[in-house]
Amino acid sequence: MRNFEFFEPATLAEASRLFAQEHAQLLAGGTDLVIGMKALTEAPQSVISLQKIPGLAGITTESDNSISVGAMTSVRAVELSADIQQHHTALAEGAGEIGSIQIRNLATIGGNIAHASPAADTVAGLLVADAQVDIAGADGERTVPIDKLFTGPGQTVLAPGEIITRFRLPSPASGSHYIKHKIREVMDLAFIGVAASVNLDNGVITDARIGLAAVAPTPIRATEAEDLLKGNELTAELLTQAGEAAAAAASPISDLRCSAEHRSEMVDVLTRRTVQEAVNRA
């Protein structure tokens, strides 16, 4: 690990000013950054801890039933939150897939998203929750829809000095589900992550969202598959059409963990499974 300066600002404004400098990195839970620094794949000249800034952690249910999740909230807290388990089940399931319990107690949801891995386990659940991302920087605050946050692997729309502060989850879906395709039962990156959420009215799907991770340069929504589901009762034929449409939306690559062909095939399979389970839960 190379030498670096360490800062513990007490305000967002100070953290933003420090973070805007060249070769600066934020420290939230540290489960990505510290490993990278030890492996010398990350070599920041300054590290800015967010631990002492108030108001960045915690889960709150608002009067309109929306849920607010601070960026410094641990993924373990997201996994165990009764409100998230009930109203945004796919997000709780995704949080529960990250590493070990020890890692989940350290890792933060903001760090998991800001790292901008296409395979992040919380991102598909946030996509189907239609999450809004609050961002603070030198020019003030702004909000970005989660599906507009990412621009490429490891890249986001965040400007220099901007910091993710909160995720806002609108009114909940009737049912949702997340499946992570992997080799090992625990401690493995997703080959594919698929989440689905639905609202039902007398058996008819009034709204549907499908989020895909690890099958494109950024996490994506399978919007054509969603449109097929809306306004219809779920049938085997409709499930097949939705799975095929989701697979068509993906643009996977082959790597050491999985071939592009297998990823594409499994998007089809897992979309059908997640949609069916989301409807069952609804």
PETAPE-V408086 format. One record per pair of residues at least 12 apart in sequence whose ideal C-beta (glycine too) atoms are under 6 Angstrom apart, sorted by the first residue. I is the first residue (numbers start at 1). GAP is how many residues later the second one is. Records with the same first field share a line. If there is no record, write none. Layout:
BEGIN
I = GAP + GAP
END
This chain:
BEGIN
1 = 36 + 37
2 = 41
4 = 40 + 41 + 43
5 = 41
6 = 41
7 = 41
8 = 41 + 44
10 = 42
12 = 41 + 124
15 = 33
16 = 121 + 122 + 145 + 147
18 = 30
19 = 29 + 142
20 = 140 + 141
23 = 21 + 22
24 = 22
25 = 19 + 22
26 = 22
27 = 20 + 22
28 = 22 + 80 + 82 + 83
29 = 77 + 78 + 79 + 82
31 = 72 + 75 + 76
32 = 83
50 = 22
56 = 14 + 15 + 16
57 = 13 + 15 + 16
58 = 12
59 = 22
61 = 22
65 = 106
66 = 103 + 104
67 = 16 + 102
68 = 98 + 100
69 = 98
70 = 96
71 = 39 + 93 + 94 + 95
72 = 36
73 = 36
74 = 31 + 34
75 = 20 + 23 + 29 + 32 + 34
76 = 28 + 29
78 = 17 + 31
79 = 13 + 16 + 17
87 = 85
88 = 41 + 81
89 = 87
90 = 35 + 38 + 86 + 87 + 88 + 105
91 = 34 + 38
93 = 85
94 = 27 + 28 + 31 + 84
95 = 27
97 = 24 + 83
98 = 23
99 = 88
109 = 13
110 = 54
114 = 50
116 = 34 + 38 + 39 + 40
118 = 35 + 96 + 100 + 101
119 = 70 + 71 + 94 + 95
123 = 90 + 96
124 = 54 + 69 + 71 + 87 + 89
125 = 53 + 70
126 = 20
127 = 19 + 20 + 84 + 94
128 = 48 + 67 + 69 + 81 + 83
129 = 40
130 = 40
131 = 15 + 36 + 38
132 = 13 + 36
133 = 13 + 16 + 31 + 34
134 = 31 + 32
135 = 27 + 29
136 = 27 + 29
137 = 24 + 25
138 = 23
147 = 74
150 = 68
152 = 65
153 = 64
173 = 24 + 26
174 = 25 + 26 + 108
175 = 23 + 103 + 106 + 107
176 = 21 + 102
177 = 19 + 97 + 100 + 101
178 = 17
179 = 15 + 91 + 95
180 = 13
181 = 85
190 = 24
191 = 66 + 67
192 = 22 + 23 + 71 + 74
193 = 20 + 21
194 = 18 + 76 + 77 + 80
195 = 16
196 = 14 + 78 + 79 + 82
197 = 12 + 81
198 = 80 + 81 + 84
200 = 82
203 = 30
204 = 29
205 = 24 + 25 + 27
208 = 18 + 21 + 22
209 = 17
210 = 12 + 15 + 16 + 36
212 = 38
215 = 35 + 37 + 48 + 52
216 = 34 + 35
222 = 24 + 27
224 = 21
225 = 17 + 20 + 21
228 = 13 + 14 + 17
229 = 13
234 = 45
239 = 33
242 = 29 + 33
243 = 25 + 28 + 29
244 = 24
246 = 21 + 25
247 = 17 + 20 + 21
250 = 14 + 17
252 = 12
END
